[in-house]
Amino acid sequence: MDTTLKDPLVGQVLDGRYRVDARIAVGGMATVYRAMDLRLDRVLALKVMHTSLSADDSFVTRFIREAKSAARLAHQNVVGVFDQGTDGTYVYLAMEYVEGCTLRDVLRERGALPPRAALDILEPVLAALGAAHRAGLVHRDVKPENVLIGDDGRVKVADFGLVRAVDSQTSATTDSILGTVSYLAPEQIEDGTATPRTDLYACGVMLHEMLTGAKPYAGSSPAQVLYQHLHKDVPAPSESVPGMAAALDGLVARAAARSAGERPADAVALLAEVRAARAQLTDEDLDAVPPRAKDGGEPMAVSPAAEEDAGSVSSVAVAPGAAEAETYVMSRAAVAPEGDPVERTAVLPGPVAQEPSGDGPDPAARRAAAPRRRGLQPRWVLAVLGVVLVALLGTGVWYVSSGQFTTTPAVLDLTQAKATAKLTDAGLDVKVEREYSERVERGHVIGTDPKPGERVRKTGSVTLTVSRGPNVVKVPDLSGTPLADARRKLKDAGLKPGQVSRRFDEETAQGSVVTTDPGAGSRRRPGAAVALTVSKGAPVEVPDVVGEAQGDAVSELEDEGLKVRIAAQRVHSEEDKGAVARQSPTDGARLAKGDTVTLTLSKGPEVVEVPDVEGGSEDEAREKLERAGFEVTVRRIFFGDTVFNQSPGSGKKAPKGSEVTIWLR
């Protein structure tokens, strides 16, 4: 049943450019469609994130990271990305579309593969991963579902959605382990870390599966499979396929070693080991049919896609799951490799003179035959000349197009001396440039111009870019340096002045640097921020000047090295008019010399009218007087509860907060 009819996205145009024609595959994170780029009029694969996930910023970030990671790679066996964008709730990637199927489809249809076919698939996979590893990336989800085989036979590695930089944090989330359990390396299971060697473990498991037709570990739950990854070595393929070559067992053991340190450094190194092991195998070893191999179907050639040099790493994209046709893997020998010489031989028969029988030729007959031979000679000469001219023309065309060129040898990551020797042996001149590099060791080659594998004239030159090592600078010693000078010295050293904090320090002059973070002598990348801690000098304890006259208070504070600010607004207080009513900070606070103390001056006590409380009860009188801001004193005559006198009297004015006496009887 055609499920694309139920997909609401089929038939729509995303971003005014991509017309969605059909659904190809559905995954846990996204759906892949075949689409038409209306702007460039080409078919491509459109990977659209599920709308239920597009509201989750972490998923969107991971999805966009896939586009950026894949776009960084330029290799014929890596799925490339054309574009990335959003249209409403749809977040998408636009990728090159190639008809084909996945390695999982091949294994499901064919079971185990002959060693030649398995290696023909593994080599381009390693070449693709080698490009990623040398670019500082780890795939982290290598599995047959992510190995695509196009109808043209090319093998491509897809789905870099879990990719991370080698030097970034690569731990898994606390809720789940990214990747597929059958291909997880022990270090991914234990602490979630991933390095290039993690991808190699998955390749080793995948090679075992191609050779035997079964995954190395099985269980009724993912937990059982994970336990076996941690506590068992991947079994040798020969245990399931008797008679399999020991070199193949060795490849699986090396790639899928439980200890990451026992695996090759990266995919480029493993690719070199695969090729070395392959050279030891006979045709009988390579073409042996495993017991689990299935027959049937038309063969499909797998194009040899790995680079000639293991260090050389160059991208195309494939839409997974596009083909349903039955497929098989043909050995590399069945496909004429590109660049193989083709021999062509032209045979031009000349005239044959028939001698008469007898003791010798008749002189008359010889003379009669002579003109006939002379008559044939020009045509024979013309034929020879034609062949020579064609050969010369072909040689000239070959020389102009190819003969005067060679390919740039791969010298990436070699020392300058070894790279120079290799290029010189190839007849090429060498120029050297130097750049800083965080990943390539000092003195080793970062890159070449032309790039490895590109054409260059046999008498031409190749420019080597040699690593200077990481570009780092030392943090200068700024102890005791005034802040302005310290900032200038950091900039001169290629660093950036960072956050400035201050603290009291009796040994360092006020305004000078006490310490830096990171400390003096530390190595940091240019432009890194350095935090500065600056001395506030010896602390000054603020004296109490409340109640003092303004002049006296100012003099006392300035004698302590403090600055004084007089508040513009005065307040009523119990202090005399013009005296200090309050101060900020208060007495006892610790300040640095030059800090400011704010003084608020008094307007004197506030004078209010005394309310009339005579004739009322004690409680009524007390409430009325306290509400007016007075303190109340009670005097009793006899045992009455009625106020018959008050002082000050009603209507008179008294300072707010002063005392009013009432008499009761």
TORFILUM-773101 format. One record per residue: residue in three letters; x, y negated, z of N, C-alpha, C in turn. Coordinates in steps of 0.1 Angstrom, whole numbers, plus 5000, padded with zeros to 4 digits. Layout:
N
ALAXYZXYZXYZ...
END
This chain:
665
MET500850125000500050005000500949885000ASP500549784992501349664991501049565003THR501949565012501749485024502049335021THR502649305010502849155008501649085006LEU500549145002499249075000498749015013LYS499149085024498649035037499548925043ASP500748905037501648805043501248665038PRO500948575048500548445044501548355038LEU502848395039503948315033504148345018VAL503748465014503848495000503048404991GLY503648334981502948244972503148094976GLN503648074989503847934993505247884988VAL505447754988506647694985507247624997LEU508347675002509047615014509947495010ASP509747395018510647275016510547215002GLY509447234995509247184982510247244972ARG510847354975511947404966511847554964TYR511547634975511647774974510247844974ARG509947904962508647974961508848114965VAL508048154975508148294981507348384972ASP507948484966507348574956506948714963ALA507748764971507448904977508248924990ARG507649004998508349045011509249165008ILE510549155013511449265011511649355023ALA511849285034512049365047511649285059VAL511349355070510949285082511849335093GLY512449245101513349275112512749225125GLY513449245136512949195149513049045150MET513848985142514048835144513548755132ALA513548825120513148745108512548845097THR511948785087511448855076512248805063VAL512648895054513348865042512448875030TYR512448765022511548755010512448744998ARG511848784987512448744974511748614970ALA512548514966512048384963512648324951MET512048224946512648154934513048014938ASP514247974935514747834937514247754926LEU513147674928512547594917513447484912ARG514447444920515347334916516447384906LEU516947504910518047564902517547684893ASP516347714894515747824886516447954887ARG516648004900517348124902516648204913VAL516748334912516148424923517148434934LEU516548424946517448444958516648514969ALA517348544980516648604992516448495002LEU515248495008514948395018514648465031LYS515448435041515348495054514648395063VAL513448425068512548335075512348385089MET512748305099512548345113511048365116HIS510748465124509348475129508948355136THR507748305133507248185139507048195154SER506948315159506748325173508148295180LEU509248305173510548275179511048135176SER510448065166510947935162510747825173ALA509947855183509847755194510847775205ASP511647885203512747915213514047855208ASP514547755215515747695210516947785209SER517047885218518147975217518148065205PHE516948105201516848185189517148105176VAL516647975176516847895165518347865164THR519047845175520447815175521247935169ARG520848055174521448175169521248195154PHE520048165149519648175135520448085127ILE520647955131521447865124522847895124ARG523347955135524747995136525048105126GLU524048185122524348285112524648215099ALA523948115096524148035083525547975083LYS525947915094527247845095528347955094SER528148065102529248165102529448225088ALA528348265082528448325069529048225058ALA528648105060529148005050530647975051ARG531248005063532647995065533448095058LEU532848205054533548315048533448305033ALA534548335026534548345011535148475007HIS534348575007534748705003533748784995GLN534148854985533148924976532349024983ASN532749064995531949175002531149115014VAL531048985015530248925026529048855020VAL527948885027526648815022526848665024GLY526648585013526848445014525548375017VAL525548255021524448165024524448045015PHE523348015008523247895000522747775007ASP521847795016521147675022520547725035GLN520247625044519547645056518647525059GLY517347555064516547445066515247485073THR514347385075513147405082511947345074ASP510847405075509647355069508447375079GLY508147275086507147295097507647395107THR506847505109507247605119508247705113TYR508547695100509347795094510847755094VAL511647835099513147815099513747925090TYR514547885080514947985070516347965066LEU516848075060518148075053517948125039ALA518648055029518548095015519848165011MET519748285006520948375004520848424989GLU521948454984522048524971521248654971TYR520448674960519648794960520248894950VAL520549024955521049124946520249254949GLU519649304938518949434940519849544945GLY519349624954520149734960519449794971CYS520249864979519749934991520749925002THR520449975014521449975025522150115026LEU523250115033523950245036523050335044ARG522150285052521150365059520250445049ASP519850375039519050435029519750555022VAL521050525019521850635013522050755022LEU522350725035522550835044521250915046ARG520150845047518850905049518450995037GLU518850945025518551015012519551125009ARG520851105013521951195009522551275020GLY522251235032522951305044524351265044ALA525251365046526651335046527251305032LEU528351235032528951195019530351255018PRO530751285006532151335004533051225009PRO534251265014535251175019535551055009ARG535651094996535950984987534850874987ALA533650914987532550824987532550745000ALA532750815011532750745024533850635025LEU535050665020536150575020535850455010ASP535250494999534850384989533950284995ILE533150325005532250235012532950165023LEU533750235031534450185042535450075039GLU536150095028537249995024536649855022PRO535649835013535049705012534449645025VAL533949735033533349685046534549635054LEU535649705055536849655063537349525056ALA537349515043537849395037536949275041ALA535649295041534749185045534949145060LEU535049255069535349225083536749155085GLY537649205076539049145077538948995074ALA538148955065537948805062537348735074ALA536348805080535848745092536848735104HIS537548845106538548835117539648735115ARG540148725103541148625100540648485100ALA539348475099538648335101538248315115GLY538648405124538348385138536948425142LEU536248515135534948555138534848705141VAL533848735149533548875152532148905148HIS531849015140530449035136529549085147ARG529949185155529349235167528149325164ASP527749345152526549425149526749505136VAL527949575135528249655123527449785125LYS526649815114525949945114525449965100PRO525050085096524650115082523550025077GLU522649975086521549885081522149755076ASN523349715081523949595077524949605066VAL525049725060525949755049525149765036LEU525249675027524349675015525049725003ILE524449804995525049854982524149804971GLY524649714963523949654952523849754940ASP522849724931522749814920523949814911ASP524749704912526049694904527149774911GLY526849834923527849914930528649844940ARG528549714941529349634951528749654965VAL529649664975529349684989529449554996LYS528449515004528549385011528049405025VAL528649325034528349325048527349215051ALA526149245057525149145059524949115073ASP524049015076523548985089524648945099PHE525148825097526048765107525348695118GLY524048725121523348655131523848665145LEU524648775148525248795161526648745162VAL527148685151528548655150528948545160ARG530148555166530648455175532148435172ALA532648315175534048285174534848375183VAL536048415178536848505186537248435199ASP537548305199538048235211536948175219SER535648205216534648145224534148255233GLN533248215243532648315252531748415244THR532048535245531248635238530648745247SER530248705259529548795267528048805264ALA527548925266526148945263525248875274THR523948865271523048815280522848905291THR522248855302522048945314520849035311ASP519949005302518749085300518949195290SER519849175281520049275270521449265265ILE521749375258523049385251522849365236LEU523449265230523249245216523949355208GLY523349395197523849505189523049625190THR523449735183522649855183523349965191VAL522650035200523350115210524250225203SER523850275192524650385186526050345182TYR526250215180527450165175528150065184LEU527750055197528349965207529650025212ALA530649935213531949975219531749975234PRO532650055241532550065255532649925262GLU533549835257533649705263532449625262GLN531649635251530449565249529449615260ILE529449745263528449795272528849755286GLU530149755289530549735303530449585307ASP530949495299530949355303530449265292GLY530049315280529449235270530449165261THR531849185264532749115256532949175242ALA533349095232533449135218534749075212THR535549155206536749115199536749185185PRO537649155176537749225164537749375165ARG538449425176538449565178537049625181THR536149545186534749585188534149625175ASP534349545164533849585151534449715146LEU535749735149536449855144535749975150TYR535349975163534750085170533450125162ALA532650025158531450055151531750115137CYS532850065131533250125118533750275120GLY534350305131534750445133533550535135VAL532550485142531350555144530650575131MET530650475123529950475110530650575100LEU532050575101532750665092532450815096HIS532350835109531950965114530651005109GLU529650915109528350945104528250975089MET529050895082529150925067529751055064LEU530751095072531451225069530651345073THR529851335084529251445090527751445088GLY527151325085525651315083524951305096ALA525651285107524951265120525751165128LYS525051095137525751005147526551085157PRO527651035162528451125172527651145185TYR526751055189526151075202524651075200ALA523951165207522451165207521951175221GLY520751125223520151135236518651105235SER517951135246516551105246516250965250SER517250895254517050755258518350675254PRO518150545252519350465250520450475261ALA519950485273520950495285521850615283GLN521250725278522150845277523150825266VAL522850755255523750725244524850635250LEU524450525257525450435263526450505272TYR525850605280526750675289527850755282GLN527450815271528450895263529450805257HIS529050685252530050585247531150555257LEU530650545270531650505281532450625285HIS531950745285532650855291533150965282LYS532850965269533251065260533951005248ASP534951075243535651035230534751075219VAL534750995208533951025196534551155190PRO533751265188534251395184534851385170ALA535851465167536451465154535451515143PRO535351455131534451505121534651645117SER535851695119536151835115535451935124GLU534951895136534151985145532852015138SER532251925130531051945123531251995109VAL532451955103532751985089534052065089PRO533952195091535252275091536052255079GLY537352245080538252225069538452085065MET537851985071538051845068539451805071ALA540051725063541451685064541751615078ALA542851645083543251595096543351445096ALA543751385084543951245083542651175085LEU541451235081540151175084539851175098ASP540151285105539951295120540751185126GLY542051165122542851055127542250915126LEU541750885114541150755112539950735121VAL539050835123537950815132538450795147ALA539450875151540050865164540650725167ARG541350675157542050545158540950435159ALA540050435150539050325149538050325161ALA537750455166536650465176537250505190ALA538550465192539150495205538350425216ARG538150495228537450425238538150305244SER539450305245540250195249540450105238ALA540049975239540249885228541649865224GLY542549875234543949855231544549965222GLU543850075221544350185212543850175198ARG543050075195542550055181543449965174PRO543449955161544249855154543749715158ALA544649615155544349485159543149425153ASP542849445140541649395134541349475121ALA540349435114539949515102541049515091VAL541849415090542949415080543949525083ALA544249535096545149645100544549785098LEU543249795101542649925099542549965084LEU542249855076542149885061543549935056ALA544649885061545949935057546150085061GLU545650115073545750255077544850345069VAL543650295065542750375057543350405044ARG544050305038544650325025545850425026ALA546550405037547750495039547250645040ALA546150665048545650795050545050855037ARG544450765029543850805016544950855007ALA546050795007547150834998547650975001GLN547451015014547951155018546951265014LEU545651225010544651325007544751364993THR544451494990544451544977543051524971ASP542851544958541551534952540551634958GLU541151754962540251854968539751804981ASP540651734989540251685002539151575000LEU539351484990538451374988537151414983ASP537051514975535851554968535151674975ALA535551714987534951824994533551784998VAL532551864996531151834999530751885013PRO530451795022530051835036528851925036PRO528652005046527452095047526152025047ARG526151905052524851835054524551745041ALA525451745031525151665019523951725012LYS523151635006521951674999522151644984ASP521551724976521651704961520451624956GLY520651584943519551514936519751374934GLY519051314924519151174922520251144912GLU520051024906521050974897522150914905PRO523450934900524550874908524550724906MET525150654916525350514915526750484919ALA527450414911528850384913528950274924VAL529950304933530350204943531550134938SER531450004935532649934930533649914940PRO534949944937536049924946536149774949ALA535849734961535749594964536849534973ALA537649624979538649574988539749514980GLU540449414986541549344979542749434978GLU543649414969544849494967545749484980ASP545749364985546649344997545749335009ALA546049415020545149415032545049285038GLY546049195037546049065043545248965035SER544849005023544148905014542648925017VAL541948815021540548825024539848705017SER538748735004538048624997536548644998SER532648584985531448614993530348614984VAL529548694986528248704979527248744989ALA525948724986524948764995523948864989VAL523348944997522449054992521249055000ALA520149074993518849095001518749235004PRO518649275017518649415021517249485017GLY517349615015516149695013515449665001ALA516049614990515249574978514949684969ALA515749794969515549894959515050024966GLU514150094959513650214964514050334956ALA514850304945515350414936516250504944GLU516250624940517150724946518650684942THR519550684952520850644949521850744954TYR523050744949524150824953525450754951VAL526450804957527750734957528650814947MET529150754937530050824928531450794932SER532350884930533750864933534350744925ARG535450684931536050574924536650614910ALA537050744909537550794897536550784885ALA535250784889534250784878534050654872VAL534650554878534450414873535750364869ALA535850304857537150254852537550134860PRO538550134868538950014875539249894866GLU538949774871539249654863540749644862GLY541149604850542649574848543349694844ASP542749814843543449934838543849914823PRO545149944819545549924806544850014796VAL544449974784543850054774544850064762GLU545250184759546150214748545450234735ARG545850154725545250174712546350204702THR546250304693547350344683546750344670ALA547250264661546750274647547750354638VAL547250454630548050534622547750504607LEU548750454600548650414586549350514577PRO548750604570549450704561549950634549GLY551250664545551850604533551650704521PRO552050664509551950754497552950874498VAL552550984493553451104494553751144479ALA555051144476555551184462555651334461GLN555051394451555151544449556251574440GLU557251644444558351684436557951804428PRO558451814415558151924407558952044411SER558352164409559052284413560152314403GLY561152394407562252424399563552394405ASP564652394397565952364403566052224407GLY565352134401565551994405564551904397PRO564451784400563451694393563951664379ASP562951664370563251624357563551474356PRO564651434350564951294350563851204343ALA563251264333562151184327560951164336ALA560651284343559551274352559951174364ARG561251174368561651084378561550944374ARG561850914361561750774357560350744355ALA559450844351558050804350557350784364ALA557950854373557350834387557750704393ALA558950654390559450534396558450414395PRO557950384384557050274383555850294392ARG555350414393554150444401554550414416ARG555650444420556050414434556250274436ARG556750204427556950054428555549994428GLY554550044421553249984421552550004434LEU552850114441552150134455552850054466GLN554050024464554849954475554249824480PRO553849734471553249604477552049634486ARG551249724482550049744491550449804504TRP551449884504551949944517552649834525VAL553349744519554049634527552949544532LEU551949514524550849424529550149484542ALA549949614541549249684553550149674565VAL551449694563552349684575552349544580LEU552449444571552549304575551249274583GLY550049324578548849294585548849344599VAL549349464600549349524614550249444623VAL551449404617552349324625551749194629LEU551049124619550449004623549349014633VAL548549114632547549144642548149164656ALA549249244656549949274669550549144675LEU551149064666551748944671550648844676LEU549548844668548448754673547948804686GLY547748934687547248984700548148964711THR549448974708550448954718550448804723GLY550348714713550248574716549048534724VAL547948594720546748564728546848624742TRP547448744743547648804757548548714765TYR549648674758550648594766550048464771VAL549248394762548648264766547648284777SER546848394776545748414786546248484798SER547148574797547548654809549048684810GLY549748694799551148744800552048654807GLN551748514807552648424814552248404828PHE551248474832550748464846550948584854THR550948574867550948684877550048644888THR549848724898548948694909549848654921THR549348564929550048524941550148644951PRO551248684955551348794965550748744978ALA550248844986549648814999550748805009VAL550848695015551948675026551348615038LEU550048615040549448555052549948625064ASP550248545074550648595088552048655088LEU552748655076554148695076555048575082THR556248605086557148495090557548425077GLN558048295079558348215068559448285059ALA560448355066561548415059561048535051LYS560148615057559648735049558748685038ALA557948585040557048535029557848475018THR558948405021559748345011560448455003ALA560948555010561648665003560648734993LYS559448764998558448834989558048754977LEU557948624979557548534967558748524958THR559948514963561148504955561348624947ASP561148744953561248874946560248874934ALA559148804936558148804925558448704914GLY559648634916560048534906559448394908LEU558848364919558248244922559048154930ASP558948014928559647924936558747894949VAL559347854960558647834972558847694977LYS557647634981557647504988557047535002VAL557447455012556947475025556347355031GLU555147365036554447265044554147325058ARG554047235067553747285081552547215087GLU551747295094550547245101550447315114TYR549747245124549447305136548347405135SER548347515143547347625142547147675156GLU545847695160545547755173545647905172ARG545547965160545348115159546648185153VAL547348115145548548175139549748135146GLU550648245149551848225157552748125150ARG553548055158554447955152555448025143GLY555747965131556648025122556048125112HIS554748155114554048245105553248175095VAL552848235084552148165073550648155076ILE550148035075548748015076547948035063GLY548547985052547847995039548847965028THR548447985016549247965004548447884994ASP549047814985548447744974549347774962PRO548847854952547447914951547248024962LYS545948054964545648154974546048294970PRO546148384979546548524976545548584966GLY546148644955545348704945545048614933GLU545148484935544948384924546048384914ARG545748344902546748344891547748234893VAL548948254890550048154890551048194879ARG551648094873552648114863553848194869LYS554348284861555448364866556648284869THR556748164863557948074867557447954876GLY556247974881555647864889556147864903SER555447784911555847774925554547794934VAL554847844946553747864956554047784968THR553147714973553347634985552847704998LEU553747735007553447805019553047695030THR552047725037551647645049552047725061VAL553047675068553647755079553147695093SER552747775102552247725115553347665124ARG552947555129553747485140553347545154GLY552447635154551847675167550747575171PRO550247605183549147515188549647365189ASN548747275186549147135187548747095201VAL549747095210549447055224550446945229VAL550046875239550846765244550846785260LYS551946735266552046745280551346625287VAL550746645298550146535306551246465313PRO551446335311552546265317552346245332ASP553446225340553446205354553046055356LEU551846025362551345895363551245845378SER551845925387551745895401552345755404GLY551645675411552045535414551945435403THR551445475391551345385380550045305381PRO550045175379548845095379547845155368LEU546545145371545545205363545645165348ALA545745035346545844985332547045055324ASP548145055331549345125325549145275323ALA548545335333548245475331547345505319ARG546345425317545445445306546245435293ARG547145335292547945315280548845435277LYS549545485288550445595286549745725282LEU548445745286547745855282547445845267LYS547045725263546745715248547945725240ASP549145675245550345695237550745845236ALA550345925246550646065246549646145238GLY548646075232547646145224546546205232LEU546346165245545346205253544346095256LYS543146125262542146025264541946005279PRO541945875284541645855298540245905301GLY540045975311538746035315538145955327GLN537346025335536645965346537645915356VAL537345795362538145735372537445745386SER538045805396537545815409538545745418ARG538045695430538945625439538845685453ARG539945675460540045725474541045645481PHE540945645495541945575503543245655503ASP544345585502545645645503546645545508GLU547145565520548045475526549345465520GLU549745575512551145575507551145525492THR550045515486550045465472549345325471ALA550045235464549545095463548145095457GLN547345005463545944995458545944965443GLY545045035435544945025421545845105413SER546745185420547645275413547145415413VAL547645505404547145645403547745725414VAL546945805420547345895431547646035424THR546646085417546746215410546046215397THR546346315388545546335376545046475376ASP543946495368543446635366543146645351PRO543946735344544946825349546146755354GLY546946825362548146765367549246735357ALA550246665362551346625354552146755349GLY552446755336553146865330552246975324SER550946965326549947055320549947025305ARG549647135297549547125283548047125279ARG547747025271546347015266546346975251ARG545247005244545146965230545046815229PRO545546755218545446605216543946565217GLY543746455224542346405225541646455237ALA542246545245541646595257541546485268ALA540546485276540346385286541146425299VAL541746325305542446345317541846255328ALA541346315339540646235350541746175358LEU541446055363542445975372541845955385THR542645975396542245935409543145815413VAL542445705416543145575419543045545434SER544145495439544245455453543445335456LYS542745335468542045215473542945155484GLY544145205486545045155496544645205510ALA545245135520544845175534543445125537PRO542645195544541245145547541245035556VAL540244945555539944835564538644855571GLU538644845585537444865593536744735594VAL535444725590534744595590534444555604PRO534744435608534444385622532944345623ASP532444335635531044285638531044135639VAL530444065630530343915630528943865632VAL527943955635526543915637526543825649GLY525843705648525743615659526843505659GLU527843525651528943425650528543315640ALA529143195642528843085633529443125619GLN528943065609529343105595530843095593GLY531442985597532842955595533643065602ASP533343085615534143185622534043325616ALA532843365612532643495606533443505593VAL533443405585534143415572535643425574SER536143345584537643345587538043485592GLU537243545601537543675606537643785595LEU536643785586536643885576537743865566GLU538043735562539143715552540443745558ASP540643735572541843775578542143925577GLU541044005575541144145573541344185559GLY541444085550541644115536540444135528LEU539244095534537944125527537443995521LYS536644005511535943895505534643875511VAL534043755511532843725518531843665508ARG530643715508529543655500528443615509ILE527943485508526843435516525543455509ALA524543525514523343555508522543415506ALA521943405494521243275492520043255501GLN519443355505518243345513518543375528ARG517943275536518143295551516943365557VAL517143415569515943485575515843435589HIS514543455595514343425609514943535617SER515643505628516143605637516343535651GLU516743625660516943575673518243495675GLU519043505664520343435664520043285662ASP521043205666520843055664520843025650LYS520242915647520142865633521542845628GLY521842895616523142885610524142995613ALA523843075623524643185627524343305618VAL525243405619525043525610523943605616ALA522943635608521743715613522043865610ARG522643895599523044035596524144045586GLN524844155585525944175576525844305568SER526344315556526344445548527744455541PRO528444565544528244675553528244635567THR527744715576527744685590529044715596ASP529244675608530544685615530844835616GLY532144865615532645005616532845065602ALA532245015592532445075578533845055574ARG534345155565535645155560535645105545LEU536344995543536444935530537944915526ALA538044895513539444865508539644715507LYS540844675508541144535508540644475495GLY539944365496539444295484537944335482ASP537444435490536044455489535244345495THR533944335492533144225496532144265507VAL532044175517531044185528530044075526THR528744105526527644005524527043965537LEU527043835540526443785552525143715550THR524143735558522843665557522743575570LEU522543455567522443355578521043345584SER521043295597519743285604519143145603LYS517743145602517043025602516542995616GLY517043075626516643065639515343145641PRO514843145654513643225657512443165650GLU511443245646510243195639509243145650VAL508743025650507842965660506342985655VAL505543055664504143075661503243025672GLU502043005669501042955679500643065688VAL500543035701500143125711498643145711PRO498143255710496643275709496043255723ASP494743225724493943205737493443345741VAL493943385753493443515758492743505771GLU492543385776491843375789490443415788GLY489943485799488543535800488443675794GLY489443725787489443855782490043955792SER489844085788490444195797491944205794GLU492644285802494044295800494444355787ASP493644465783493944535770493644435759GLU492644365759492344265748493344165747ALA493844115758494844005758496144065753ARG496544185757497844245753497844265738GLU496644325733496644355718496744225710LYS496044115714496043995707497443925707LEU498143925718499443865719500543945712GLU500444075713501444165706501344155691ARG500044135686499744125672500343995667ALA500343895675500943765672502443765672GLY503043875678504543885678505143855691PHE504343845702504943815715505043945724GLU505943935733506044035744505143985756VAL504544085763503544045773504044085787THR503943995797504244025811502944005819VAL502544095827501244085835501544065850ARG500843965855500843935870499443955875ARG499244025886497944055892497743985905ILE496543925907496143875920494843945924PHE494844005935493844095939493844215929PHE492744275927492644395918491744375906GLY491644255901490744235890491444265876ASP490644255865491044295852490744185842THR490544065847490143955838491243845838VAL491643805826492743705825492143565829PHE492843505839492343365843493443265840ASN494643305835495643205832496643275823GLN497443185815498443235806499543135805SER500843175802501943085801502843145790PRO503143065779502642935776501142935773GLY500542825774499042815773498642825758SER497342855756496842875743497042745735GLY497342765722497542655713498942595713LYS499742635722501142595722501942685713LYS503142635708503942715699505142765707ALA505542885704506642955710507343045700PRO508643075702509443155692508743295692LYS508643345680508143485678509143585684GLY508543675692509343765700509543725714SER509243595717509443555731508343605740GLU508443575753507543635763506343545767VAL505143605768503943535773503443605785THR503243525796502843585809501343555811ILE500643665815499143655818498943695833TRP497943615839497543655853496143705853LEU495943815861494643885862494143865876ARG492743865876492143875890490843945888
END
